[in-house]
């Protein structure tokens, strides 16, 4: 059984997000489902949540992890395929 989530956002944020997701071949609902699946897979927010002052440090740390071979950067297409697979798996398991 599907549940509905309602979120209030600025009109401008919604329109910008809709346009961004459309450019990726997604609708906003699918993008939100992708976020929820990714959060469940990672056991938390699926991206670093840092203060703006910490952003550069987080980027440099990610680059160092990549150089050390502990982090793999994916192409946009790889990310899209992973997200589609995660959504399909979630749907198949009633998520």
C-alpha positions in Angstrom: 0.0 0.0 0.0 1.4 3.4 -1.0 1.6 6.3 1.5 1.4 9.9 0.6 3.9 12.5 1.8 3.1 16.2 1.6 5.8 18.8 1.8 5.5 22.6 1.6 8.2 24.4 -0.4 8.6 27.8 -2.0 7.1 28.0 -5.5 10.5 28.9 -6.9 12.2 25.9 -5.3 9.5 23.6 -6.6 9.7 25.0 -10.1 13.5 24.8 -10.2 13.5 21.3 -8.8 10.8 20.2 -11.3 13.0 21.6 -14.2 16.2 20.0 -12.8 14.6 16.6 -12.4 12.9 16.8 -15.8 16.3 17.5 -17.4 17.4 14.2 -15.8 14.5 12.3 -17.1 12.7 12.2 -13.8 9.7 13.7 -12.1 9.9 15.2 -8.7 8.0 12.3 -7.0 10.5 9.8 -8.5 13.4 12.0 -7.3 12.0 12.1 -3.8 11.5 8.3 -3.8 15.2 8.0 -5.0 16.2 10.1 -2.0 14.2 8.0 0.4 15.6 4.7 -1.0 19.2 6.1 -0.9 18.7 7.2 2.7 17.5 3.7 3.7 20.5 2.1 1.9 23.0 4.4 3.6 21.3 4.5 7.0 21.1 8.3 7.0 21.2 11.3 4.7 22.8 10.0 1.5 25.1 13.0 1.1 27.2 15.0 3.5 25.4 17.5 5.6 27.9 20.2 6.5 28.1 23.9 7.2 29.0 25.9 4.2 32.4 26.7 5.7 33.0 22.9 5.8 32.1 22.4 2.2 35.6 22.8 0.8 37.0 20.5 3.4 34.4 17.9 2.6 35.2 18.2 -1.1 38.9 17.8 -0.5 38.3 14.8 1.8 36.3 13.2 -1.0 39.0 13.8 -3.5 41.6 12.3 -1.1 39.4 9.2 -0.6 39.1 8.9 -4.4 42.9 9.1 -4.8 43.4 6.5 -2.1 41.0 4.2 -3.9 38.4 4.1 -1.2 35.8 6.2 -3.0 34.6 5.7 -6.6 33.1 8.7 -8.4 30.3 7.6 -10.7 29.2 9.2 -14.0 25.8 10.7 -14.2 24.6 7.7 -16.2 25.9 5.3 -13.6 24.1 7.3 -10.9 20.9 7.2 -12.9 21.1 3.5 -13.5 21.8 2.8 -9.8 18.9 5.0 -8.8 16.6 3.2 -11.3 17.6 -0.2 -10.0 17.1 1.0 -6.4 13.6 2.3 -7.2 12.7 -0.9 -9.0 14.0 -3.0 -6.1 12.0 -0.8 -3.7 8.8 -1.1 -5.7 9.3 -4.9 -5.9 9.6 -5.0 -2.1 6.7 -2.7 -1.4 8.8 0.4 -0.6 
